[in-house]
């Protein structure tokens, strides 16, 4: 067994607040092909299959422009804000 460290990579992220108004969503989320369920979840097609995002979850655009949801606890443990 070997140990590995995640490479530092910058991502874009947006915390979904449950707002159904499409104009409140970033362009890169709108073009991702998501849908909204009647339970106010976002249905997001990802490279690993369909994933669901609840209000409060982060929506991430990764290094390869892939879009996927991330629970707040995992996001906070994994990412730091980038100062520009």
N, C-alpha and C positions, 0 to 999 in steps of 0.2 A: 504494500500500500504506500502511496505517496501523498504528500499534502500539496494543496494548490491554493493560491490567493486570487480572488477575482480582480481582473484588470480594471483600473479606473476608467470609467466611461461616463460621459455626460449624456443625460437623457432630458427630454421635455416631459413634464407631468402636469396634470390638471386634476384638481380634486372636484369630483362630481358632487353637486349639492342636491340632486334630485330634480332640478329644474328641467321641465320638459321642453322649454322654448329652445328650438334648434339654434337660433341666433346667439344664444348664451354659450354655446359649445365652440371650442376652438376649431378652426378650419380642418386641421389634421385629424380631429376626432370625427368630424362630419363626413369626411371622405373615406373613413375606415370601414364603412358598410355596416354600422351597428343598427340595431333596432331597439325599441323600448317596449317592455312588456306592460301589461295592465297593473302589475305590482310595482311599477316604477323602477325596474331593474333595466340596466343596459345589457343587451345581448351582443357580445363582441366576437366576431370571427378572428381567431388568432392562428399562428403557425402550429399550435398544439391542439387545435380544435376550438369549439365554441366555449367561451367563458362568460360569466355573468358578473356584473358590477352593481352593487347596491349604493344608494346615496351615502356619501362619506368616503367611498373608495377612491383611490387615485387611478387615473387612466394615464398610462405611460406610452410614449413613443420612443422606442429603443434605437440603438445604433444603426439598425438595418431598416428603419422606418416601420418596424412592426408595432402594432398597437395591442396592449393587453392591460387588464385591470390588476390592481395590487391592493391588498387590504392595508389599512392605515398602520397597523402595528408592524407589519413587514416592511412597509415603505420607510417608516421612521428608523427602523433598525438597519436599513440597507443604504439609505441615501442621505447626503448632506446637501444643503443649499449651496449653489455656486455663486460666488460674488463676481459680478462683472465689472 
